[in-house]
Amino acid sequence: MLVIAGACWPLLSRLGLGRLPGDIAVTGEHGSFYFPIMTCILVSAVLSLVFWIAGRF
């Protein structure tokens, strides 16, 4: 799954996934920090729905 997600990441980033409102991005003088919390919640909800549907069949 991680390899597939990594391979699809350029496509997913063009769709806006990874830069959703609610994602935390802090840029400082000596570096930056990025935590995609809303992206994680969205991906988790979609995967939960997919696995729930797959489990019903």
C-alpha positions as CSV (number, residue, x, y, z in Angstrom):
1,M,0.0,0.0,0.0
2,L,2.8,2.4,0.8
3,V,4.6,1.8,-2.5
4,I,1.3,2.4,-4.4
5,A,0.6,5.6,-2.4
6,G,4.2,6.8,-3.1
7,A,3.8,6.1,-6.8
8,C,0.5,7.9,-6.9
9,W,1.6,10.9,-4.8
10,P,2.4,13.2,-7.8
11,L,-1.1,12.6,-9.1
12,L,-2.7,13.1,-5.6
13,S,-0.8,16.3,-5.0
14,R,-2.2,17.7,-8.2
15,L,-5.7,17.1,-6.9
16,G,-4.8,19.2,-3.8
17,L,-4.3,16.4,-1.4
18,G,-1.7,17.4,1.1
19,R,-2.5,21.1,1.1
20,L,-6.0,21.0,2.5
21,P,-7.3,23.7,4.9
22,G,-6.5,22.6,8.4
23,D,-3.1,21.2,7.5
24,I,-0.4,22.7,9.7
25,A,2.5,24.5,8.1
26,V,5.0,26.5,10.1
27,T,8.0,28.1,8.3
28,G,10.7,29.5,10.5
29,E,14.0,31.2,10.0
30,H,16.0,27.9,10.2
31,G,13.6,25.4,8.8
32,S,10.0,24.4,8.4
33,F,7.5,22.0,9.8
34,Y,4.5,20.5,8.0
35,F,1.9,18.2,9.4
36,P,-1.0,17.3,7.1
37,I,-3.6,16.6,9.8
38,M,-6.7,17.2,7.6
39,T,-5.2,15.1,4.8
40,C,-4.6,12.3,7.3
41,I,-8.2,12.4,8.5
42,L,-9.5,12.4,5.0
43,V,-7.3,9.5,3.9
44,S,-8.2,7.6,7.0
45,A,-12.0,8.1,6.5
46,V,-11.8,7.0,2.8
47,L,-9.7,3.9,3.6
48,S,-12.1,3.0,6.5
49,L,-15.0,3.3,4.1
50,V,-13.3,1.2,1.5
51,F,-12.3,-1.6,3.9
52,W,-15.8,-1.5,5.5
53,I,-17.4,-2.0,2.1
54,A,-14.9,-4.7,1.1
55,G,-15.6,-6.5,4.4
56,R,-19.3,-6.7,3.6
57,F,-18.7,-8.7,0.4
